[in-house]
Each structure stands twice: as structure tokens, then as C-alpha cells.
Amino acid sequence: MTKMTDYYIFCLLILAPFSAYVSAGEENLIWRNTYHQFGYGLKYQPESQQKTVEYNDAIDLLLRNGIKSLLMKKSQYLTGDFAGKKSQYVAGDFAVKKSQYLKGDFATDPNMTVSAVCMNDTLTMIQDIINGTTYAFDMLDSDGKPGSGIKHGNLIWTGNHPQCKQARGPGFNGQMCSVVTNAGYSQLNLHLSFGACLPDSCSQTDVGLIVWDALKVIDAQLKVLIYPIGVSCPQDLKYARKDIVAIVVSSIIAFAVVMGTLADIVYIYLDSSGDKDNIQGRSDSPPNYNSIPASSVNDTTERLGLLSNIPKNEVLYGENPQSSCNSVLKQILLSLSLITNTRKLLNTSTASGSLTAINGMRVLSMWWVILGHVYGFLPFLSLDNVLDFVELLKRFSFQGIMNATYSVDTFFFMSGLLVAYTVMKKLRDGANINWAMFYIHRFWRLTPVYAFAILIWTTLYKHWIWNGTFAMSMRQTDPCDDYWWTNIIYINNFHPNYGNLNKQCMGWGWYLANDMQFYILSPLFLILLHKMKYVGHGAMLFFLTGCLTSRMITADYYGMRLPGINTPLNHTHEAWADSSPLYNKPYTRIAPYLVGMWLGYLLVINSNRVRLGKLKLLVGWCVAITIGISIIYGLYGFYKDFPVTHLGNKSESIIYIGCTRFGWSIALAWVIFVCATGNGGPVNTFLSWKVWAPLGRLTYCAYIVHPAVIFYFGLTMEKTLHYTDLVFVQQYISLVVVSYGVAFVLSMTVEAPMLGLEKVLFKRWLK
């Protein structure tokens, strides 16, 4: 054990002073008051709550004492004196609190020792380094080492993973283990981590004990407390039964699509060799949307902000009922055809008289969602200058990225609008609505794609990222293993763990749960608006008031203060406080949905014809733009002198938190209102641009897959990224393109065929 410890002390000699610098900096330098904008919330810890620890000056320690002391004692560490003075190094806090430091996944027993096989293989590797053996030097060279920019947040020293894995020793291979220590900026959830290349006979426990034992000596010299809090040594992931199920299901889907595509090719050939006049009647010919009257919209029209609004004669990629293919088998095969579905997807025609401006709003909002997630996920996965990135909070322009969560309210607004607009038109025209199909269609429309994505996420996706350089967190227990069913029945915003976003299956699925819950509730308002409009308006006003009130009460109870709009400061010990009490609960997010429903009702009763004078248009645009800019950029005053030095007072915080999402939907309502009534001018021209239509049809699938695309990129990189504006612009554009590419595959193989099958199976009820 002594030789191994000596070896790792040697490897960590240069690590220690830098670690001490980071550890000291955590308490004494720039993070006395820190706001943490990450994902869905903002965390604040006032100075009075900071734990004060006295350290020597970090820079003096780094430049004067640390390196000099370690280099002078290098020979001492490598000559065996360590064994004789071990008790000296582990005296004091280290001896008393050993069990405290031995926590995490790698150790639970303070008396645990390194296994014999790991010890023997490691000693062999050390001896081979001395002897000049190539594989041993490859392993040594593969270890993570400190680079420049630690002051800027370079706390991830990955090492060379491929080189380590390719090393072949006598009876063992190299394995790269990721070690996370307590040093770092805990308020930003950033910890010093490094790669350690060791024989694959060493378990995570062995590695944790070896590194901990080496760090003790460095800790004693530098008078700091650095210890490992997590170790991950990924082994090749074996295929489990659920993985086989995923492969079988994927194979069946692929086979069905291939068969449908081949059948379509045969039909095209037969049509081309037969009566050419029949070609015009083929079901796969692009429908002429402009010839379809605006009134021909039925209850199968999509009612989710993520989904495209489409006319009666085309349920997205479904079979045209006027098709010459009367055979059910032919209809099924064509519904599976990649050719047919791609042609329909790429069709830029839209129904005349529909809410065409929603197409542009839908796509731009989806891009905004991806933008927020790129800047929210990647920096804390793999940046080597994350503290420079945090400085972006000072920029006025960055407020648009920080507040990207309002893009979700845009989708809630559009969803409510489409539900009300579609259903109220049918009720106005005296049509009967099959309310059972109202729900069945919605479940059929969303769930197969969603379920398949969950299946891949919890099975094959793990194999794709398992050995990723930054995939340590993804190797932990996956909530999808036990709670996938909560997503399928759309209750994952409440269960498990009260809807905690970090502890539920596919955390971004909270939106789908909320929207489904709103959708289930919507007929109550729609029927009342149709039969007793004043009672309907009263019911909607009651729910709107309840939403705003619940947001204010929640913000007050948990002591939420600007600029933090989602993070509790009081009652933080409660489980509910850790479950995003404002962010993902339906009673705090329904306001934009209700505003959308009101707008849909207003457009229907006025038949999309409202004349507005220039003065009204000017005033309306000024009010809408003022509301929107105030909400998105209104908190800049708190961030321009980052770190934030003061909080908003109670009254302004409660009002802002309680009303801004409602206010955002009001601004959106004006945009759609003027566009739908012919008063939108160039705004309507832009948002109704035909190019948006194909992209809009991919929005739902893009929403489901884009976080997985971002995570895959971030977790499987071999080295850290260095943030610059240009680098992240490139990353954002590439991730948008890849996300839509994956969305296209998912749409063509699962979404489109399922909609085509719906048209066949439920044709009688979809008329």
C-alpha cells in the first residue's frame, strides 16, 4: 500500500497547490454572495449563512509555499519516509473524521482496505513505469493533470480516456476512473475532478481508498481538507432484458417502415405504368390545402402547442380519406411509408383561414427552448472556464437566455388557443363532438412517441453514453427504471418525489404532464362558454385568479425574492420546496393556457374579422412590446453588477413572480390576435412564412429528443470546452440541426405511422 500511495502522491504533487487555491477561493474570494442560475431555478445563499473557514492566503500558498514545499519533499515521499510518518499525517481531524470523508459510493467502512488483486496490479504498473515499459507510461500519461485557467473554473481534468483504455498490462488493462473531490465552488455545484488511469482490477472502492490516502498527505502539508466525494470507474455495460426489448421493438418498427416504403414504391410503379389519370387520386399526392375551406376542421385537429394545426382532410401524416386506395392493407402500408410521410411533412401548404402565424411562433419558441437548454446544460457539464461563463449574467442581452423558460408559457398559450379555436368552431356550427375521441385522439397522438423515447432513453441511450468522459452522473440510478409509468399517465409533475425535476423520468416531460392535465380540464370551460357563456367566463376567471393567487402565496411562503423566481429561501427543509413548487405544478402554470382559450373563443365569435384603426394598433403594439420586454429584461438591474448584492423587496417579488407568466401570455395574445384578424402586417407575413410549416410539424419530436442530443454531446466529449461566444453559437446551431434530424427520424418511424394507423382504426369516429 505504501508504494501505491507514494506513487499517487507523486502524481498528485502538482494537483495539491491548485486544489488548495480552489478550495480557499471557495470561501474567501469571489463567491461570498452567489446566485446560481442553472436549469430551472436561481439559488441564493446570503453571507450570514456562509460557513467561514480560515485558510492561508490562496495565492500566497500557490506561488510561495505550495509548490516549493512539495518539490522539496518529493524525494521524501518517494523514499519510504511516508510509511514511518503516516501517523503524523493522519493526526488531528483526519484521524477523528475519517469516516466523514469516506462517504459516497466508493466507501462506507472506515477500516476498508484496497483489494489484493488491485494492489498487486498497481504495484506491477508502478514497477513497469520505473522499468520504462510503454503501456505503464501510457497509463501515467493518461492521468488527468491541471491545466491553465483554474482561476476561471478549470476544475475538470479529464485525462486521456482512449489512451488509458488502450493500455494493455500483464494480466490487466487500463481503466479510466473519474474522481470528484470536495474542493471547488460548492454553491455552483462545481467540484474539482480528475481522471485516474488504473488497472481494471481495481474497483471504485479501491480507487477511492488509494486517492483518499494520497490526498491525506497533501492535506496535512497544505492545511486544507480535500477528499474524494465520488468515484466512478465505468465498466462495459451489459445488455439487460429491457435493452433486448428495446432492440426488438426498434427492429419491428424499422422493418414495418421498410415494408411500407417498398410497398409505396410498388404502388408508384403500378400507377406510372397504368392509367396516368389515376395518379391524381393517389393518397400520397400532396393535398391542396388552399382548396380546403376554412370551416373543414374537425376534432382531430391538434390541440397541443407543440403540435401543428392541420385541416380535416389530413391528420398530419395520416391517410387522405378521398384516397383511391380503398384497401385497409394498402392504407396501413402507405401510412408506414417513408416516402409518403416525408412528402407530407415537407409540404409547405397551409389551410386558408387557419391560424398560420402559430407556425412561426411554434418554431421560434422551440428554438428558444433549445437555446435555454444549451446554455443551461453544457456549461456545467464540460466547460473549462465556467466562471467566465457566469460573467455572462452581467450582459443585458443574456437576459433573453436566462428567461428562456417563458418559451414554455408560449406553448401553453398556443395549446389553449388551438383547443378553444377548434372546438368552439364545431360547437358554433352545430356539430356534435365525440368527447371520448377527444381524449383518445390526444392520448394516441402523444403517447406512442413519448413512450418509445422513454424506452430508448432508459435502455439503449445508456449504452451510447455510458463510457463518456463526463457521464458520471448518468451512471447513477435512473428514475425511469421505476417511474416510467408516471410519464405515460402524465402525473410525473407530482410523482415521484413531489415532481422534483431532478428525480423524475425525463425531467423535461413535466410540460407534457401539465398540458395533458389542462387538456383534460378544457371541456369544462368550452361547454360552459358555448351553453352559458357568462358562467364559462366566470369559471375561467376563477381558475385564473386561483393560479395568480397560488403563485403569490407560494412565493411568499417560501420567501422567494427577486431576481430568483423559482428558488425557495424559507422552509427549504420541506420536500415540497425541493420539487419546483412554482415551476411545474398545473395550478401555478395554467394562466397562459386560459388566456389562449379566451383568445380562441374571441376569434371564433368574431369569425376572425375585427377591424382595428391605426391608433388602436399603435397602442396595442406599444403595450404588448412593453409588457414583453419588461418581463424578459426587467431583472437586469439585479445582474449588471454581478455577483448580486441585494434582493428585491417582498412586495415587488411577489407581484413579479405572481403575474409575469400571465403578462407574457397577454403580449402573445395580441400578436396572434392581430395576425389572425388581418391586422398583423409584416409580423403576420413573417410568422406565416410557409417554411415554418414543415419545421412546425417536427416540433413535438424535437422537444422530446433535444435534451438527449445535448446530453449526448456534452457527456461524450473527450475534452472540456472553452467558452467563447462564437464557440457556443456554433454549438447551438449544430445542436438545433442534429435535434431536428433526430426528430425527423422519430417522426417518420413512430409519429407518422401511428397517426396513419389512427386514421384507419378510428376512421368512423374521426369524420
C-alpha positions in Angstrom: 0.0 0.0 0.0 2.9 2.3 0.8 4.4 2.2 -2.7 1.0 2.8 -4.3 0.3 5.7 -2.0 3.8 7.1 -2.8 3.1 6.8 -6.5 -0.2 8.7 -6.3 1.3 11.3 -4.1 3.8 11.8 -6.9 1.0 12.0 -9.5 -0.9 14.5 -7.3 2.1 16.7 -6.3 1.1 19.3 -8.8 -2.6 18.9 -8.1 -2.5 19.9 -4.5 -1.5 23.5 -4.6 -4.0 24.2 -7.3 -6.7 22.3 -5.3 -5.8 24.4 -2.3 -6.2 27.5 -4.3 -9.6 26.5 -5.5 -10.7 25.3 -2.0 -9.5 28.6 -0.4 -11.1 30.6 -3.2 -14.5 29.0 -2.5 -14.8 30.6 0.9 -12.6 33.7 0.7 -12.6 35.0 -2.9 -15.5 35.9 -5.1 -18.3 33.6 -4.0 -19.4 35.2 -0.7 -22.7 36.0 -2.3 -23.6 33.9 -5.2 -26.6 33.4 -7.4 -26.8 30.2 -9.3 -28.8 30.2 -12.5 -28.9 26.6 -13.6 -31.8 24.8 -15.4 -35.0 25.8 -13.7 -34.0 27.9 -10.7 -31.9 30.5 -9.0 -30.2 29.8 -5.7 -29.1 32.4 -3.2 -27.1 31.9 -0.1 -26.6 35.2 1.9 -23.3 35.9 3.6 -24.7 35.4 7.0 -25.3 31.7 6.2 -21.8 31.1 4.9 -19.5 28.8 6.8 -16.3 30.7 7.4 -13.1 28.7 7.2 -9.7 30.3 7.9 -7.1 29.5 5.2 -3.7 30.9 4.4 -3.9 33.3 1.5 -4.7 31.2 -1.6 -2.4 33.0 -4.0 0.5 33.1 -1.5 0.0 29.4 -0.8 0.1 28.7 -4.5 3.0 30.8 -5.5 5.3 30.6 -2.5 4.6 27.7 -0.1 2.7 25.1 -2.0 4.9 24.1 -5.0 8.1 24.9 -3.2 7.2 22.7 -0.2 6.0 19.8 -2.3 9.0 19.9 -4.6 11.4 19.9 -1.6 9.6 17.0 -0.1 9.3 15.0 -3.3 12.2 12.8 -2.6 11.0 12.2 0.9 7.6 11.0 -0.3 9.3 8.6 -2.8 11.8 7.1 -0.4 9.6 5.4 2.1 9.5 8.1 4.9 5.8 8.3 4.3 5.3 4.9 5.9 7.2 6.0 9.1 5.4 9.3 9.4 2.0 8.1 8.4 0.6 8.6 11.9 1.8 12.2 11.7 -0.1 12.9 8.6 -3.3 11.4 9.7 -3.4 13.0 13.1 -5.9 15.5 14.2 -9.1 16.0 12.1 -8.1 13.3 9.6 -7.9 10.6 12.2 -11.0 11.6 14.0 -13.2 12.3 11.0 -12.0 9.6 8.7 -15.5 8.1 8.4 -16.8 11.5 7.5 -14.6 11.7 4.5 -15.1 8.1 3.5 -18.6 8.8 2.1 -20.1 8.5 -1.3 -20.3 5.5 -3.5 -16.8 4.2 -3.0 -16.6 3.5 0.7 -18.8 3.1 3.8 -16.4 1.3 6.2 -13.5 3.4 7.6 -11.5 0.2 8.0 -11.8 -0.9 4.4 -8.6 -1.7 2.6 -7.5 -2.0 -1.0 -8.1 -5.4 -2.5 -5.1 -7.7 -3.0 -5.5 -8.0 -6.8 -5.8 -4.3 -7.2 -2.7 -3.7 -5.0 -0.6 -6.3 -6.9 -1.6 -5.0 -10.4 -0.9 -1.4 -9.3 2.5 -2.3 -7.9 3.2 -4.0 -11.2 2.3 -0.9 -13.1 4.5 1.2 -10.9 7.4 -1.1 -11.3 6.9 -1.1 -15.1 7.0 2.7 -15.1 10.4 2.5 -13.4 11.5 -0.1 -16.0 10.3 2.1 -18.9 7.5 -0.1 -20.1 5.4 1.6 -22.8 2.0 0.6 -21.5 2.8 1.8 -18.0 3.9 5.2 -19.3 0.8 5.4 -21.4 -1.3 4.9 -18.2 0.7 7.5 -16.3 0.4 9.9 -19.2 -3.3 9.3 -19.3 -3.9 10.7 -15.8 -5.8 14.0 -15.6 -3.5 16.9 -14.8 -4.2 20.5 -14.0 -4.2 22.9 -16.9 -4.2 26.7 -17.1 -7.3 28.7 -16.1 -8.1 27.3 -12.7 -9.0 30.8 -11.6 -11.6 30.8 -14.4 -13.2 27.5 -13.3 -11.0 24.8 -15.0 -11.8 22.2 -12.4 -12.3 19.2 -14.7 -9.0 17.4 -15.6 -10.2 14.6 -17.7 -7.0 12.9 -18.8 -6.9 10.9 -21.9 -9.6 8.2 -21.8 -8.9 6.4 -25.1 -5.2 6.2 -24.4 -5.9 4.7 -20.9 -8.3 2.1 -22.2 -5.9 1.0 -24.9 -3.2 0.3 -22.4 -2.5 -3.5 -22.0 -0.6 -4.6 -19.0 0.4 -8.1 -17.8 -3.0 -9.6 -16.9 -4.9 -6.3 -16.7 -6.0 -3.4 -18.9 -6.2 0.3 -18.2 -9.4 1.8 -17.0 -10.1 5.5 -16.5 -11.8 6.4 -13.2 -13.3 9.8 -12.6 -12.6 11.1 -9.1 -14.6 14.0 -7.7 -13.3 15.9 -4.6 -14.9 18.3 -2.2 -12.7 21.2 -3.4 -14.3 23.7 -5.7 -17.2 26.1 -5.8 -20.0 24.2 -4.0 -22.6 27.0 -4.5 -22.2 26.5 -8.2 -22.2 22.7 -7.7 -18.7 22.7 -9.3 -16.1 20.4 -7.8 -12.5 19.6 -8.6 -12.4 16.3 -10.6 -9.7 14.4 -12.4 -9.2 11.2 -14.3 -7.1 8.4 -12.7 -5.8 5.6 -15.0 -5.5 2.4 -13.0 -5.7 -1.3 -13.7 -9.2 -2.6 -14.4 -8.8 -5.0 -11.5 -9.3 -2.0 -9.1 -12.9 -1.4 -8.1 -14.4 2.0 -7.4 -13.8 1.4 -3.7 -10.1 0.6 -4.3 -9.6 3.7 -6.3 -11.4 5.8 -3.7 -9.2 4.5 -0.9 -6.0 5.0 -2.9 -6.8 8.5 -3.8 -8.1 9.4 -0.4 -4.9 8.0 1.3 -2.8 10.1 -1.1 -4.8 13.3 -0.6 -4.4 13.0 3.2 -0.7 13.7 3.0 -1.2 16.7 0.8 -4.0 17.9 3.0 -1.7 17.7 6.0 1.0 19.7 4.3 -1.3 22.5 2.9 -3.6 22.7 5.9 -6.7 22.2 3.8 -9.3 19.5 3.7 -9.5 17.8 0.3 -11.0 14.4 0.0 -12.9 12.4 -2.7 -16.6 12.5 -2.5 -17.3 10.3 -5.5 -15.5 7.8 -7.8 -16.8 6.3 -11.0 -14.9 3.6 -12.9 -17.3 2.6 -15.8 -17.2 -1.0 -16.9 -18.7 -2.1 -20.1 -22.5 -2.1 -19.7 -24.0 -5.5 -20.3 -27.3 -5.8 -22.2 -30.2 -6.4 -19.9 -33.6 -7.8 -20.7 -35.1 -4.3 -21.2 -32.3 -3.5 -23.6 -33.2 -6.5 -25.7 -36.8 -5.4 -25.6 -35.8 -2.0 -26.9 -33.8 -3.6 -29.7 -36.7 -5.9 -30.7 -39.2 -3.0 -30.7 -36.9 -0.8 -32.7 -36.3 -3.6 -35.2 -40.0 -4.2 -35.6 -40.6 -0.5 -36.3 -37.7 -0.3 -38.8 -39.0 -3.4 -40.6 -42.5 -2.0 -40.8 -41.3 1.3 -42.2 -39.1 -0.6 -44.8 -42.1 -2.7 -45.8 -44.4 0.3 -46.1 -41.8 2.2 -48.2 -41.2 -0.8 -50.5 -45.0 -1.1 -50.9 -45.2 2.6 -51.8 -42.5 2.2 -54.4 -44.5 -0.7 -55.9 -47.7 1.4 -55.9 -45.9 4.3 -57.6 -44.6 1.9 -60.3 -48.0 0.4 -60.9 -49.6 3.8 -61.1 -47.0 5.0 -63.5 -47.5 2.0 -65.8 -51.3 2.2 -65.6 -53.8 4.9 -66.2 -52.0 8.1 -65.6 -55.2 9.8 -64.8 -55.4 7.8 -61.5 -52.2 9.3 -60.3 -54.0 12.5 -59.3 -56.1 10.4 -56.9 -53.2 8.7 -55.1 -53.2 9.1 -51.4 -49.6 10.0 -51.2 -50.0 13.0 -53.6 -49.6 16.3 -51.6 -53.1 17.6 -50.7 -54.0 21.0 -52.0 -54.6 22.8 -48.7 -55.6 26.0 -50.4 -58.7 24.3 -51.9 -59.9 23.2 -48.4 -62.4 25.6 -46.9 -61.5 27.1 -43.5 -64.6 25.5 -42.0 -63.4 22.0 -42.7 -61.7 21.5 -39.4 -62.7 18.6 -37.1 -61.9 17.5 -33.7 -58.8 15.6 -34.8 -57.0 18.9 -35.3 -54.1 19.1 -33.0 -54.6 20.9 -29.7 -51.1 21.0 -28.3 -48.8 24.0 -28.7 -46.0 21.7 -29.7 -48.1 20.1 -32.5 -49.1 21.5 -35.9 -52.7 22.7 -36.6 -53.9 20.8 -39.7 -57.1 20.6 -41.8 -59.7 17.9 -41.7 -58.6 16.0 -44.8 -55.1 15.4 -43.5 -54.4 14.3 -39.9 -50.8 15.4 -40.2 -49.3 12.4 -42.0 -52.5 10.3 -41.9 -54.2 8.8 -44.9 -56.4 11.0 -47.1 -59.9 9.7 -46.8 -60.5 10.6 -50.5 -57.8 8.1 -51.5 -58.2 5.6 -54.3 -56.5 3.1 -52.0 -59.6 1.5 -50.5 -57.9 -1.5 -49.2 -57.2 -1.3 -45.5 -54.0 -3.1 -46.0 -52.9 -0.5 -48.6 -53.8 2.3 -46.3 -51.8 0.7 -43.5 -48.8 0.2 -45.7 -48.9 3.7 -47.0 -49.2 5.1 -43.5 -45.8 3.4 -42.8 -44.1 4.6 -46.0 -41.2 6.9 -45.5 -41.8 8.4 -49.0 -45.4 9.3 -48.3 -44.8 10.6 -44.8 -41.7 12.7 -45.9 -43.6 14.2 -48.8 -46.4 15.3 -46.4 -44.0 16.5 -43.8 -42.2 18.8 -46.3 -45.4 20.2 -47.8 -45.4 23.9 -47.2 -49.1 24.4 -47.9 -51.3 25.5 -45.1 -55.0 25.7 -44.7 -56.5 29.0 -45.8 -58.2 30.8 -42.9 -56.3 28.9 -40.2 -54.0 30.4 -37.6 -51.0 30.3 -39.8 -49.0 32.7 -37.6 -48.8 30.0 -35.0 -46.4 28.0 -37.2 -43.7 30.7 -36.9 -44.4 31.2 -33.2 -44.2 27.5 -32.6 -40.8 27.0 -34.3 -39.2 30.1 -32.8 -40.3 29.1 -29.4 -38.8 25.7 -29.9 -35.5 27.2 -30.8 -35.7 29.4 -27.7 -36.3 26.3 -25.6 -33.2 24.6 -27.1 -31.2 27.8 -26.6 -32.0 27.9 -22.9 -31.1 24.2 -22.5 -27.8 24.5 -24.4 -26.7 27.4 -22.2 -28.2 25.7 -19.1 -26.8 22.2 -19.5 -23.4 22.4 -21.4 -21.5 24.8 -19.2 -22.0 22.7 -16.1 -21.1 19.5 -17.9 -17.9 20.3 -19.7 -16.6 23.9 -19.6 -13.0 24.6 -18.5 -13.8 28.3 -17.9 -17.2 28.1 -16.3 -16.5 31.2 -14.1 -16.1 33.2 -17.2 -19.4 31.9 -18.4 -21.1 33.0 -15.2 -19.9 36.5 -16.0 -22.4 36.5 -18.9 -25.1 37.2 -16.3 -23.9 40.8 -16.4 -24.9 41.2 -20.0 -28.2 42.8 -20.9 -28.6 40.5 -23.9 -28.1 37.4 -21.8 -31.4 38.1 -20.0 -33.2 36.6 -23.0 -31.4 33.3 -22.5 -31.8 33.3 -18.7 -35.6 33.8 -19.2 -36.0 31.2 -21.8 -38.5 29.4 -19.5 -41.1 31.8 -20.9 -41.0 29.8 -24.1 -42.8 27.1 -22.3 -45.6 29.5 -21.5 -45.8 30.3 -25.2 -46.6 26.6 -25.8 -49.2 26.6 -23.0 -50.8 29.7 -24.6 -50.8 28.1 -28.1 -52.2 24.9 -26.8 -55.2 26.6 -25.1 -55.7 28.7 -28.2 -55.9 25.7 -30.5 -58.2 23.7 -28.3 -60.7 26.6 -27.9 -60.5 27.7 -31.6 -61.1 24.2 -33.0 -63.8 23.0 -30.6 -65.7 26.3 -30.5 -65.9 26.4 -34.3 -67.5 23.0 -34.3 -69.9 23.9 -31.5 -70.8 27.1 -33.3 -71.6 25.2 -36.4 -73.8 22.8 -34.5 -71.6 19.8 -34.9 -71.6 17.0 -32.4 -68.3 16.3 -30.6 -67.4 12.8 -29.6 -65.8 13.6 -26.3 -64.4 10.1 -25.9 -62.5 10.5 -29.1 -61.5 14.0 -27.9 -59.4 12.3 -25.3 -58.5 9.1 -27.1 -57.1 11.0 -30.1 -55.0 13.2 -27.7 -53.5 10.2 -25.9 -52.9 8.3 -29.2 -51.3 11.4 -30.6 -48.8 12.0 -27.8 -48.1 8.7 -26.0 -46.6 6.3 -28.6 -43.8 8.7 -29.5 -43.3 9.7 -25.9 -43.3 6.0 -24.7 -40.8 5.0 -27.4 -38.5 7.9 -26.5 -38.6 6.8 -22.8 -37.8 3.2 -23.8 -34.7 4.3 -25.8 -33.7 6.8 -23.1 -33.7 4.3 -20.3 -32.1 1.4 -22.3 -30.0 1.9 -25.4 -29.2 5.6 -24.7 -27.3 4.5 -21.6 -25.0 2.3 -23.7 -24.3 5.1 -26.1 -23.1 7.5 -23.3 -22.0 5.0 -20.6 -18.3 5.4 -21.1 -18.5 9.1 -21.8 -15.8 11.3 -20.2 -18.4 13.3 -18.4 -21.1 10.7 -17.9 -20.5 10.0 -14.2 -23.9 11.4 -13.1 -25.7 9.4 -15.8 -24.4 6.1 -14.4 -26.4 6.6 -11.2 -29.9 5.0 -10.7 -32.3 6.1 -13.4 -35.7 7.2 -12.2 -37.2 5.8 -15.4 -36.4 2.3 -14.2 -39.1 2.6 -11.5 -41.3 5.5 -12.5 -41.6 5.5 -16.3 -45.3 4.8 -15.9 -45.8 8.2 -14.3 -44.9 9.8 -17.6 -47.2 7.6 -19.6 -50.2 8.6 -17.5 -49.0 12.2 -17.2 -48.6 12.6 -13.4 -44.8 13.0 -13.3 -45.1 16.6 -12.2 -46.5 15.3 -8.9 -44.9 11.8 -8.5 -42.3 10.7 -7.7 -40.7 13.0 -5.2 -43.5 15.5 -5.5 -42.4 16.1 -9.1 -38.8 17.0 -8.4 -37.3 17.7 -11.8 -34.0 16.1 -11.0 -35.6 12.9 -9.7 -38.3 12.1 -12.3 -38.0 10.2 -15.5 -37.0 12.6 -18.4 -37.3 15.7 -16.3 -38.4 17.9 -19.3 -41.6 15.7 -19.6 -43.1 17.9 -16.9 -44.5 20.1 -19.6 -46.4 17.3 -21.2 -47.9 16.3 -17.9 -49.2 19.9 -17.3 -50.5 20.3 -20.8 -52.4 17.0 -20.6 -53.9 18.0 -17.3 -55.0 21.3 -18.8 -56.4 19.4 -21.8 -58.5 17.1 -19.6 -60.0 20.1 -17.9 -60.7 22.2 -21.0 -64.1 20.7 -22.0 -65.5 22.1 -18.7 -64.7 25.7 -19.9 -65.6 25.0 -23.6 -69.1 23.6 -22.9 -69.9 26.4 -20.4 -68.7 29.0 -22.9 -71.0 27.5 -25.5 -74.1 27.0 -23.4 -73.8 29.6 -20.7 -71.1 32.0 -21.7 -71.1 34.2 -18.6 -70.8 31.2 -16.4 -68.0 29.9 -18.6 -66.2 33.2 -18.4 -66.7 33.2 -14.6 -65.3 29.7 -14.3 -62.2 30.7 -16.3 -61.8 33.9 -14.3 -62.0 31.8 -11.1 -59.2 29.5 -12.2 -57.1 32.4 -13.5 -57.4 34.2 -10.2 -56.6 30.9 -8.3 -53.5 30.5 -10.4 -52.2 34.0 -9.8 -53.1 33.8 -6.1 -51.4 30.4 -5.7 -48.2 31.8 -7.2 -48.2 34.7 -4.9 -48.9 32.7 -1.8 -46.2 30.1 -2.7 -43.7 32.8 -3.4 -44.4 34.5 0.0 -44.4 31.2 1.9 -41.1 30.1 0.6 -39.5 33.6 0.8 -38.8 33.8 -2.9 -37.1 37.1 -3.8 -36.0 38.7 -7.0 -34.0 38.0 -9.0 -34.7 34.4 -8.1 -38.2 33.5 -9.4 -38.3 29.8 -8.6 -36.0 29.1 -5.7 -37.2 28.9 -2.0 -35.2 30.7 0.7 -37.5 29.7 3.5 -38.8 26.3 4.6 -36.1 24.7 2.4 -36.2 21.6 4.6 -39.6 20.6 3.2 -39.8 18.1 0.4 -42.2 20.3 -1.4 -39.7 23.1 -1.5 -37.3 20.9 -3.5 -39.9 19.9 -6.0 -40.2 23.2 -8.0 -43.4 24.3 -6.3 -43.9 27.2 -8.8 -42.4 25.8 -11.9 -44.1 22.5 -12.8 -47.4 22.5 -11.0 -50.6 22.9 -13.0 -52.2 25.3 -10.6 -49.3 27.7 -11.0 -48.9 27.4 -14.8 -52.5 27.4 -16.2 -52.8 31.1 -16.7 -51.3 31.2 -20.2 -53.5 28.3 -21.2 -56.6 30.1 -20.1 -55.5 33.3 -22.0 -55.1 31.2 -25.1 -58.6 29.7 -24.7 -60.1 33.2 -24.3 -58.4 34.3 -27.5 -59.6 31.3 -29.4 -63.1 31.9 -28.2 -62.9 35.6 -29.2 -61.6 34.8 -32.7 -64.4 32.3 -33.3 -67.3 34.5 -32.2 -65.9 37.3 -34.4 -65.1 34.9 -37.3 -61.6 36.2 -37.4 -62.8 39.6 -38.6 -62.0 42.6 -36.4 -61.2 46.0 -37.8 -58.6 48.0 -35.9 -57.7 51.6 -36.6 -54.1 52.8 -36.7 -54.3 54.3 -33.3 -55.6 51.1 -31.7 -52.9 49.1 -33.4 -50.2 51.5 -32.3 -51.4 51.5 -28.7 -51.8 47.7 -28.7 -48.3 47.1 -30.1 -46.8 49.5 -27.6 -48.5 47.9 -24.7 -47.6 44.3 -25.9 -44.0 45.2 -26.6 -43.6 47.0 -23.3 -45.0 44.0 -21.3 -42.8 41.5 -23.1 -39.6 43.5 -22.8 -40.3 44.3 -19.1 -40.8 40.6 -18.3 -37.7 39.3 -20.2 -35.3 42.1 -19.4 -36.8 43.6 -16.3 -34.4 41.9 -13.8 -31.3 43.2 -15.5 -30.8 45.7 -12.7 -30.0 42.9 -10.3 -27.4 41.3 -12.5 -25.5 44.1 -14.1 -23.2 44.3 -11.0 -22.9 40.5 -10.6 -22.5 38.9 -8.1 -25.8 40.2 -7.0 -25.6 42.3 -3.9 -29.2 42.8 -3.0 -32.6 41.1 -3.2 -35.9 42.5 -4.3 -38.3 43.5 -1.6 -41.2 41.3 -0.6 -44.0 43.2 -2.5 -42.2 43.6 -5.8 -41.0 40.0 -5.7 -44.5 38.6 -5.0 -46.1 40.7 -7.7 -43.5 39.9 -10.3 -43.4 36.2 -9.6 -47.2 36.0 -9.4 -48.1 37.9 -12.6 -45.3 37.7 -15.2 -46.3 34.5 -16.9 -49.8 35.8 -17.2 -48.5 39.0 -18.6 -46.3 37.2 -21.1 -49.4 35.4 -22.5 -51.2 38.7 -22.8 -48.4 40.0 -25.0 -48.6 36.8 -27.1 -52.3 37.1 -27.4 -52.0 40.5 -29.0 -49.6 39.2 -31.6 -51.8 36.3 -32.6 -55.0 38.4 -32.5 -53.8 41.0 -35.0 -52.3 38.3 -37.2 -55.5 36.2 -37.2 -57.7 39.2 -37.9 -55.7 40.5 -40.8 -54.1 43.4 -38.9 -50.6 41.8 -38.4 -48.9 43.3 -41.4 -45.2 42.3 -41.8 -45.4 40.4 -38.5 -48.1 38.1 -39.8 -46.2 37.7 -43.1 -43.1 36.6 -41.3 -44.8 34.2 -38.8 -47.0 32.7 -41.6 -44.0 32.1 -43.8 -44.5 28.7 -45.4 -41.1 27.5 -44.4 -42.3 27.3 -40.8 -44.9 24.6 -41.7 -42.5 21.6 -42.1 -40.4 22.6 -39.1 -43.6 23.1 -37.1 -44.6 19.5 -37.7 -41.4 18.4 -36.1 -41.7 20.5 -33.0 -43.2 17.8 -30.7 -40.5 15.3 -31.6 -37.8 18.0 -31.4 -39.0 18.8 -27.9 -38.8 15.2 -26.8 -35.3 14.4 -28.2 -33.3 17.7 -27.9 -32.2 17.3 -24.3 -30.9 13.8 -25.1 -29.0 15.2 -28.0 -27.4 18.0 -25.8 -26.5 15.5 -23.1 -25.0 13.1 -25.6 -22.8 15.8 -26.9 -21.8 17.1 -23.5 -21.2 13.7 -21.9 -19.2 12.0 -24.6 -16.7 14.7 -25.4 -13.1 13.6 -24.7 -12.0 17.1 -23.5 -13.6 20.1 -22.0 -15.0 23.0 -24.0 -13.6 26.5 -23.7 -16.4 29.1 -23.7 -16.4 31.9 -26.2 -19.5 33.5 -27.8 -18.6 32.1 -31.2 -18.0 28.5 -29.8 -21.4 28.4 -28.3 -23.1 29.9 -31.3 -21.6 27.0 -33.3 -22.7 24.5 -30.7 -26.2 25.9 -30.6 -26.7 25.8 -34.3 -25.3 22.3 -34.6 -27.4 21.0 -31.8 -30.5 22.5 -33.3 -29.8 20.9 -36.6 -29.0 17.5 -35.0 -32.1 17.7 -32.8 -34.3 18.3 -35.8 -32.6 15.5 -37.6 -33.2 13.0 -34.8 -36.8 14.4 -34.6 -37.3 13.7 -38.3 -36.3 10.1 -37.7 -38.6 9.7 -34.7 -41.4 11.4 -36.6 -41.1 9.3 -39.7 -40.8 6.0 -37.9 -43.2 6.3 -35.0 -45.3 9.5 -35.0 -46.4 9.5 -38.6 -47.2 5.8 -38.8 -49.2 5.9 -35.6 -51.3 8.8 -36.9 -51.8 6.9 -40.2 -53.0 3.8 -38.2 -55.3 6.1 -36.2 -56.9 7.2 -39.4 -57.5 3.5 -40.3 -58.6 2.3 -36.9 -60.8 5.2 -35.9 -61.9 6.4 -39.3 -65.5 6.1 -38.4 -65.2 8.4 -35.4 -62.8 10.9 -37.0 -65.3 12.1 -39.6 
